Amino acid sequence: MVDARFFGDGLTYIHPSELKGKLIAIEGTDGVGRSTHIELLQEWLEVQGYGVITTGWTRSNLMSKTIEMAKAGNIVDRWSLSLLYATDFADRLEHQVIPALRSGFVVLADRYIYTAFARDFVRSADRAWIRDVFGFAPIPDLVCYLRIDVETLALRVIETTGMNYWESGMDLRLGSDLYDSFKKYQSLLIEEFDKMAIEFRFNVVDARKSPEEIQDELKGYILPVLQNHKPGISAGGGGA
Amino acid sequence: MSEPHSTTTAPHPYPGKLIIVEGIDGSGKSTQLQLLHKWLESKGYKVFFTEWNSSELVKETTKRGKKSKSLTPTTFSLLHATDFASRLYHHILPPLKAGMIVLADRYMYTAFARDVVRGVSAEWVRKLYAFAITPDMAFYFKVPIEVAISRLLRGTRGQFKYYEAGMDMNLSPDLTQSFQIFQSRILTEYDKIVDEFGLLTMDATQDIETQQELMRTLVSDTLRGYKPKRGIYGRRTLFWRRFDVHTSE
């Protein structure tokens, strides 16, 4: 990330030029298979000698408990909800992502700020504020977007984890039951992701393909990003 | 749920009135607001009081972050914005919509001053609070740092709190000295904010009564034309009920 930049008003106390590693974000809506693919990518990169850390939405030490509490107590006004996610993101950014990038790691982010953009937009029809809030986020070196249609997604989620309150956007009361609400909410999210895919030039991967095909495509996007990035241990065995 | 407030300068559309006070610790702003509260109630107004950093959810989190010393200027700022957002939504907007007078001890300007001193971008923190509504009246209690320190040391609190003194910023190992440096920087930020947002500056070195008299005069002007909504079981009714105990029951 030699020419790393921030989306908006950045962290005044961090200099982006210090960030040597690569930041790769995997985006896509709930249940699309992001975490499975991130696991496979991590394995693949580590075998090649790259240092890898993964970071995921709401997984910060500071906020994961708070967000659970908030969701359980239904603190769902649009601003608090988005700000809770932003705090979680900032905590992970400053304690995990930036230190890792400084040390030259490849950071695989399971969701990035675009998820927050999509969710806030669906709740407010306003794009400006949430983008200002996340102004301190570094622009990733690569964004891969796992795209799926809502019909396939619905079937897949029912077969695996089942539909839950938040993934169905039940706080928005979009439909009379979980299934209707899920489809409407996820359609809105996908629609917004599709728009952002053009605006922010995501690399779109069809998530309906087989896992092997998806992995190959993802690797195809990631390799060029890493080419000018020297792994800690080169394939020939020489130290760095 | 929606109603996006894209600007922080447009007046709010609600029938109630929002009056806020700002100033550093020891400026006497809370005392003045309490006295104003008493006076407004005695006039028969329905008043709702709210203060900075009061929600349980955020208190818990801040405590956790302080314990592990993992709060950064950005997460500190975001946590307070979260708290403010939920307070705005749950405590400030409903009484304003109901036509009440809302008194807020500290408002977003506290974040604009404190968070910037801690190191976040001034533009960013202003954008963060773009959802906030503009108060009808905003008082800034201006006080020299020495006066604030002597008040706090003489007063009931006796000692400075760790974060109020900015001890996390390693300005000085001495609590009083750290407070002085940290709060002086905050005063500098407040001076900019007063001009930028047109806060009403009060000379907080004056007597309590003198300040309160001026505050009440200014508030009276703003409230001219405002129609208070009284509930049947409002405070005034309670007051009169004390005098006719025999007729009840």
Interface residues (C-beta under 8 A of the other chain):
Chain A: G8 D9 G10 L11 T12 Y13 N61 L62 M63 K65 T66 M69 A70 G73 I75 D77 R78 W79 S80 L83 L84 A86 T87 A90 D91 E94 H95 R123 S124 A125 D126 A128 W129 D132 V133 G135 F136
Chain B: M1 S2 P4 S6 L57 V58 E60 T61 R64 G65 S68 S70 L71 T72 P73 T74 T75 L78 L79 A81 T82 A85 S86 L88 Y89 H90 G119 V120 S121 E123 W124 K127 L128 A130 F131
